[in-house]
Amino acid sequence: MAAPRTAPLPRRAQRWAPAALAAALMLGGCGFALRQAPTLQFQSVQLAGFSATSPLAKELRQNIESIPGTRVVEAASEAQVILEALADTSDRAVVASTATGLVREFELRMRFEFKLRTPGGRELIAPTELTQVRDLSYNEGVALAKQYEAASQFKAMQSDIVAQVMRRLAAVPKP
């Protein structure tokens, strides 16, 4: 039994096939690669200075522990490095209001200051401040929806800060 015969490519596809192949080769040759999870040069990290209910600490812990071979420890004696939170704040401020005193716009701010050191006290990352600022329009008629939107914005800012911290941790040489 003979193999089924495939139909030839249409003329338009024949014309564009070499260009598509050339583009794929150029992207592969230039070093293009999708972003991957960072790799850390240490296996154990202690998170210090965070409040017990800090959502930022929880997300940092999850991100660090998602990297194979890396774990978060409680005791400084078990840690290769200590990520110390110096400040972890989030707040909102009124930016614009109407002549009658109704709020029209808020500014949401999140600030995280940290440093990375060895248990012996050698600084690997000097005190670094990361901030996120977002504007949020406000309408009294949809106050509950705006509350949820603000919570969503704070979560997005937190995730951005965690991603920045993880990139900084990945750039640290082996302690």
N, C-alpha and C positions, 0 to 999 in steps of 0.2 A: 504494500500500500504506500503510495507516494505521500510525502508531507504536504500539508496545505500550502498553497502559494499565497504569500502576503502581497497586498496591493502596494505599488510604489508610492512614495511620498508625493503629495501635490507639489507643483512647481514652487509655490510660495514657501513651503516648508523646506524644500531643497535649497532655496536661496538663503534662508535665515539660519540653517543648521550650522554652517561653518562659523558664523558670527557668534552664535550661542556657545559653540565649543570653545572658541577663542576667549570669550568672556569668562567662562568657567575656568579655563587654564590660567588666565591672568589673576583671578581672585585666589586661586589655590597657590599660585607662585608668589604672591605679595605677602604672604603670612597671615592672611585673613583667617580668623577663627572666632567662633561664638564665645561669648564670655562664659567662663567656667567658675565654679566655686573656688575661692582662694585657698591656697595651701599655706599652713602656718609652719614656722620653723621650731615650734615647741609643742610638747604633748599635753601639758597641764597648765591651766590658767586658774587663778583665784580672782573672783570679782569682789572687790572691797569698796566700802564707802557708799554702797547703794542702800536705799531704804528697803525694808522687808517686802513692801508691796509695789516696788518699782516695775512698771511694765517694760521699761527700757532694759532693765537687768534681765527680765524674763526672756525678751526677744534676743538679747545678746547671748544668753546662755544657750538658747535653742540654735542660734547660728553657729556658735563655736562648737557645740556638740554634734552638729550635722556634718562636720568635717571628720573624715575617717582618721582615727588615731589621736584625736584631740578630745580632752575632757575638761570639765570645770570641777575644781576641787574646793573644799571648804577650808582646809588648813593651809596656811602659808608655807609650812614646812614641806608639803607635798607638791607645791606649785613651782614650775620653772619660771613663770612670770606672774606678776600681780597687776591687774587692770584696776586702777583706783579711780573711782568717781569723785571729782572735786565739787561738781555742781550738776544737778539734774532738775531743771525747772521747766514748767510750761505755764503760760498765762495768756490772757486776752486783754486787749485794751480797746477802748472806743476810739475810733479814728474820725468818724463823721457822724454828725447828728443834725436833725432838722431845727428850724427856728423854734419849734414848740418843744424841743428836748427829746424827741424820739430818736433812737439810735438807728443809723442807716448802714454803718459799716464797722466791723471789728477787725483788729489785727491780731492774728494768732501767732504766738512766739514759743519756740522751744529752744532751750539752751542746754548743752551738755559739755562739761569740761572734764577732762580726764588726763591721766598720765599712766605710762606703762613702765614698770621697774622690775628688777629681779628681787628675790627675797633678801639678798644682801644689800639692797639699796641702790644699785647702779641703775640710772635712768636710761631706758631704751627709747621712750618717746617723752619728750618734754611736755609740760602741761599744755594741752591743746584745747581750744574752745571751738565747738561746732554749733552753729545756730541755723535755725530754719524759721522763716517768716512767711505767713500766708495771709492774704486779705479775704475777708468773708463778708459779703453783703448781708443785711439783716432786714427782716420784715416782721412786725409784730403779728401779722395775720397768720404766719406759718412758723411760729416760734418753735414748735416741737420738731418740725423738719429741719430748721436751722440748727437746733441742738445736735441732731444726728449728723448733720453735715459737718459741724465743728468737730465732733468726735471722730468722724472719718478723716478729716484733715489732720488732726493731731496724730492719728494712727499712721497716716502716710508720711508725716514729718518724722515720726519716730523711726519708721522703716528706712527712710533716707539717711538718718543719722547712724543707724546700725550698719547700713551698707558702707558708709564712709569709714566708720571705726574698723570694720572688717578689712577694708582695703589697706588701711594704715597698719593693722596687725600683720597682714600678709607681707608688707614691705620690710618688716623688722628682720634683721639678720639673726641667725641662731645665737641665743644667749650664752 
